[in-house]
Amino acid sequence: MEYRQLGNSGLRVSTITLGTMGFGGTGWASPVGTIDVEGARKQIGLARDAGVNLIDTADVYSNGLSEEIVGQALGSDREDVLLATKVRMPMGEGPNDAGLSRHHILRGVEASLRRLGTDYIDLYQVHEWDGQTPLEETLSALDSLVQSGKVRYIGASNYAAWHLMKALGVSERNGYQRFVSQQIYYSLQARDAETELVPVSIDQGLGILVWSPIAGGLLSGKYRQGVEAPAGSRHLSDWSEPPVHDEDKLYNTIETLVEIGSDHGVSAAQVALAYTMAKPAVTSLIVGARTEEQLRDNLASAELTLTPDEIARLDAVSSEPLRYPYWHQANTSSDRLSAADLSLIGPHLS
């Protein structure tokens, strides 16, 4: 297992993170998994044996049950791993039971600490943008948690690039703790993040934690054009994250993954994970699994290295056109582009 610095922080994180949305698996999370405490212990054991040192959860996963199961499954081993959780989503019916107000953040962190059975959180992430709460309020609350020792580092999730830049500017102006990472959706199924989120991470020194790097199973190889998906499969039917806008491109991408996987003697899922793991600014891929077999397969991707030709093939089959102003910059200003600019524009230059 490789360990990478989380952005500009001194924290070293395994390139695979254990995701826990399927722990508990009640309500809307039930299609992801229904893993109990004993199942969680087994998954955590498998992950730790493979070198994983970060476990990611959120207060909203099964309305807190995921955090409770993580805490119970870890027990006295808590000090041996890094814990990441999130705050923002509704945790009740009241008018202040959601968002990124100081009120909700401080209530949220105390509840998460209690459920996790710990007195500190290694990485506390805002789960979504809150456009109605001043960033000064949100970031000052997060800063106070770091100063108190209840939180070690802070991160964002599902922010737009301008949200991130505004937040980083507010932190710098006020001397608040700065986001060290962003957690985003990024995969061969949809490379939208490369337009602005990857460049801003390179430019501002943010680590990237990737959620759903095999697109919730779409890139696993079990979804093939003209082939009926296995029983219990949820994509392209009743589960809309991530949305699929171009099925033909998706199926072409899957076929390429299967071909490359066959060459290496590994699954398409491992190839998809190794591809995203090799991308600029990516620190770690968050993988969850409904079964131990799936988890073992995902963990094995940490040992797979793709050749430049294989990455180029996957780049080509999943490519997206440059949007404005980037195609204009490629045409007129390619002589003075930064590393962040080139992460997007570089492959389009002749």
N, C-alpha and C positions, 0 to 999 in steps of 0.2 A: 504494500500500500504506500502510495506517495502522500506526503503532507505538504500543503501549500499555505503560504501566509494569507491570512484573511484581509485582503486589501492592504492598507498601510499600517495595520495593527501588527503587534508582535505575536498574535495568536496563530498557531499552526493547526490546520484542519485537514482531516483525511479527505481524499478526493471523492470518496463515497460517504454520504450521510444517510443514516437510517431515518426514513420517514415513518410517521406513526398515525396517519389519518385513519388507517384501518384498525387501530387499537380501540376496542369498544365497538365501533362501527354501528352506532345507532342513528336513527333518523336519516337525514340526507346522506350521511357518510356510509350507510350500510352497503351500498354497491362496491365500496372500496375494500371492505373486509370486516370481519366480526371477530377480531382476535382478543382473547381473554388474557388474564395475567400470566397464566402458564405459557400460552402461546407467545406472549410478549417476551417472557424470559428466554425462550428458545431463540427467538429472532434476535434479541439483543446479544445473546451468547454467540450466535453465528457471526453477527456483524463485528463484535469485538475480536473474535478469533481471527477475522480477516483483516483487522487493523483499523476498523472504523472507530473514530473517537468523538463523533458528534451525533447527537440524536435531536431531531427536530419535531416539534409538536406545536399545538396552538390551543388557546383556551376554548375556541369554538368547536374544535373537533369533538363530536359527540357530546357537546355541551359540558366540557370539562372532564369527561370520562377518560379520554385519551391521556390527559395529563396525570390523572389518578393512577392509571394502569402503568404508565412509565415510572412513576414514583415507587409504586409497589414492586414492580419487576426489578428495578435497580436496587432498592434497599440500601444496604451498607456500601454498595459499589458506586454510589453516586459520585464520589470524589474522583473516580477513575475515568470519568467521561465528561464531555462538554454537553450542556443542555441548552437548547434554543427553543423559545416559545414566542407567542405573538399575542397582540392585543389590538382591538378595534371593532370586531364584529359584535352583533347583538348577543348579550348574555342574559337577557331578561326582557320584560315587556315595558319597563319604565322608560321615560323620556331621556334618562341619562345612562341607560344601560348599553350604550353603543357609542362609537366615535373615539376621538383622540383628545378629549378634554382632560384637564388635570384630574378632575373628579373620576372619570372612567379609568384612566391609566393607573392611578394610585389604588383604586379598588381592585382593578384587574391584576396588578402585580401581586398584591397580597393574596388574592384567591389562587393565583397560579403557584405561588410559593407553597401555600398550604397543600394544594392538590399534589404537587410534585414531591412534597416531603423534604424540602431543602430550604436553606436560608439565603441562597443567591441563585441567580440565573446568569449563565455565561453570555448568552446573546439574546437580547430582548428586542423583538422586531415589531414595528407597526405594520399591521397586516394589510392595510389598504389606505388609500388617500382619504382624508377628511377635509373637504374643501370649505367647511363651515366653521372650523375651529382655527384660530390664529396659530401659525406655526410657532410663534414665540411661546405660546402656552404649552403646546405639545412638547417642544424641545426642552423647555425649562423643566418640565415635569420629568422627562427622561434623564436630563442632566442630574437632577436631584437624586434619582435612583442610583446612578453611577457613584455620585459622591457619598451616598449612604452605604454603599457596598452591597446593596440588594441586586444590582445588575452590574456586570463587568463590561459589556460592550453593547452598543445599540445598532440596529439595522432597519432598513425599510423593505417593504415588499409590495409589488404591484404598483409602483409609482411610475409616472411618466418622467421623461428626462428633465422637463422643466420643473416638475415637482421636486426632484432630487436637487437640482441646482439651487432652487429657491431655499430649500431646507438647509443645504450646506452653507449658503450665504448667511442665513439667519444664525446658524451655529457659529460661524466665524466672527460675525459682527458682535455677538453677545458673549463669546467665550464659552459656549456650551460644548458638551461632548458632541462629536461628529459621528454620523453614520459611518460604519466601517464596511458595510456590505449592503447589497440589495438581493432579495430573493425574487426570481422572475421565472416566467414560463419561457423555455427556449429549447427547441428540438428541431430535428430535420423535417418534422411535419409543418412547422411554421417558424421561419427565421426572422420574424418581425423585430426581435430584440436587437438585431445587428444594425438596424437603422440609426437608433440613438442611444439605447440603453447600454450596449457594449461600448461604444465610443466614450460615453460619459464615464463609464467605469474605468476605462484606461486613463482618461484625462485626469480624473479626480481621485484615483487610487482606491476605488471601491472593489471589494471582492464580490463575485457573483456566485450565489447559491441557486441552483436550477431546480425548480419543481417540475415534476412530470416530464423528465427528459426522454422517455419513450412514449410520450403523448398518451398517458393513461393506458398503455398497452397496444395502441394502434401500430406502433413500430416493432412489435414483438415478433412479427412474422406469421401470426395466426390469422391475420386479415389479408386475404389474397383476392385479387379480382377474379370473379367467377367461381369462387370457392366459398361454401357456406361456413360462416364463423362457428367456432365450437360452442356448445351449449353453455349458457351462462355469460356469454360475452355481452358487453354492455355498450360498446361503441358503435357509431353509425346507426344507433337505435334510440335508446332512452337516456343516454348520458351525453351531454352537450359540451363538456370541457375536455379537451379544447375543441372549438368549432372547426369543422372541415369545410373549406371554401372551394377546394379543387381536388375532387376525388381521383381524377386521372393522374395528377402529379403525385398524390399520396401513394397510389398503387405502384407507379413507376419507381418511386423511392423505396418502397417496401421490397420490390423485386431486386433492386440493386443491393439492398441490405442482405437479403437472403443469399444472393450470389457471392458477395464478399464473405459472409459468414461461412458459407460452404467451403470457400477456399482456405479459411482458417480453422475449420472444424468447430465453429462456435455458433451460437444462436444469432439471429438478426438483432435481438435486443442488445446483446453485448456489443455488436458493431455500432448500433445507434448511440449507446452510452459512450463508447470509446471516441466516437466522432465529436460529440459535444464536449467531452472532457478535454479534447485537444484544442478547443477554441480559445481565443484571447480573453483574458480577464476571468475565465471560469475557475473558481476555486474548488467547488464540490458539487456533485450531483446527488439530489435527494431521491433515494429509491425506497419504495415501499413494496410490499408483496403480500398477496393473500395466502401464499403457501411457502413453506420452507424451501421447496424446490425452486420456486421463482426467485426467492431471495438469494439462494446460492448462485444461481445463474447470473443475477445482476451483480453480485459482489465480484464474480470472476472477471467482469469487464475491467477492473482496475489493473489487470495483468495484460490486457490486450493493447497493442500499439499498431495503429494503421499506418500504411505506407503513404507517402505524399500522393502517389497516383490514386490510391483508394479514396483518400480524402477529396481529391479533385473530382473523382467520379461522383461522389455524394454531393459535393458542392454543385456540380453541374445539373444533376437530376432534380435537386430541390431549390434551384436558384430562384431569386425574386428580382424583378427589375429595380434599378435605382429610381427612387422618387426624387422629386424636386425638393430642395435645390441641389441634390447630390449629383444628378446627371449633368447639371450645368457646371458644377465644380470640377467634375471629371473632365469636361470638355475644355474648360478655360483656366483652371488654376491648379493643375496637377503638379506644378513646379514647386509649390509651397504648402504641401500637406503634412500634417503631423501624424504621429503614429496612431492616434485615435481616429483621425480622418481616414487613414489608409486601411484600418481594420474593415471599413465598409467599402471604400472606393477602390482600394488597391486591386482587388481581383477583377475589376471592370476596366482597368487601364491596359491598353495594348502594350 
